[in-house]
Amino acid sequence: MAAFEAYDIPAIVDLLAADVVWEMPPFPGWYSGAQQVGTLIGTWCPAERAGDIRMVPTSANGQPVLAQYIRSADGALRAFQLQQLSITDAGVAHVTVHFTPELFGRFGLPNVLEA
């Protein structure tokens, strides 16, 4: 969580297993390997700097889930995505990202966080 909130791509990559798989249904692309996932985040994540992301931990189906909020143009931190993680001794081995902010309420999370 701290690595995302600091928008520290190298630190995020260090937490990933070398053969991590990152998927984002319904998008058909999968990303495999820590470096490829780091490039994905650095290229496509709408954050630009530390403080643009806030992560809130929760869980689903016995697995950890990180609720990600992104700072919008008006400065508010708005619900953006849910990241379901599979963690092994090698690091984060699989991430399934759900771009469904409407599900935040089912986890008891607000749509907007205090800045």
N, C-alpha and C positions, 0 to 999 in steps of 0.2 A: 504494500500500500504506500509506504513512504517513497519508494522509487517512482511510482506513478505520480504522486503528489508533487515530487520534486522535478518531474518531467526529466528524469535521469535515465535515458535510453540504455547506456552501458550497464547501469545497475539493474535495470529490468532484465536485460539479456543474461546477466550473471545469475539471476534467479531461475532461469529456464533450463530444463534438461537439454542437452545437446541435440536430441532428436524430438524436441517438443512439436506437437501438432496444434495449430491455431485454426479454428474454423468459426465461421460467422453465418449460420443459416439465416436467411434463405440464399445468401450469396454462394455461388457454386465453387469459388476458389478456396483452397486449403493452403495453409502455409506450413512448411515443415523445416525445422531447424531453428536454433536460437537466433542466428544472425539474420535469417530471412524474416523472422518475426520482428526483430529489432528494426529492420528496414521498413517493414509495414507500419509499425507504430510511428516511427520518425517521419514517414512520408504522408500517411493518411489521417493520423490522429489530429483532431481540430485544435488541440492544445498548442500553445506556442511557447509557454514558459512555466516555470514553477508557480504554483498557485492557481493554474487554470483547471486543475483536476482535483477533485476530492473523492476519496474512496470510503465506502462504508461496508464493513463486513456483515454478512448474513450467511445463510446456508439453505440448500435445497437437496432433497433426496440424499441426505447424509454427506454431501460434499460442500466444501466452502464455496461461497459466491461472494464476489466483490461487486457492489453497486457503484457505478462510476457516474459522477456528476461532472459536467463540463461548464466552464464559465461562458456565458453568452455575451453578446454585444452590450447588453444593459448591465453587465456585471454580476448578474445572478448565477448561481450554480444550479444548473438544471439537470434532471434525470436524463442520462444518455444511453447507458448500456449496462447489462448484467453479464459478468464474466464468471462462468462456472469452471472451477479448477479441479484437476486431478493431480495430486501431489505424490511424488515418490521420493526415495532417498536421493535420486539424481537431481531433483528439483521439480519445478512445475512441468509435468509431462504432457498435459492436454488442457487446452482452454477452449470452451465453447462460449462464444459471445452472442448475446441476444440483444438486438437493437429494438427493445420493446419497453420503452419508458412507462407504458401503461401498466406494466406488471409490478412496478415499484410498490404500489399500494398493497398488493397481495403479500408483500414482505414487511408491511407495516412501515414503509419508508415514504417520506414526502416527495413530491415532484420537484420541489425547490428547497435548497438548503440555505440557511443563513450564511451570508458571506463572511 
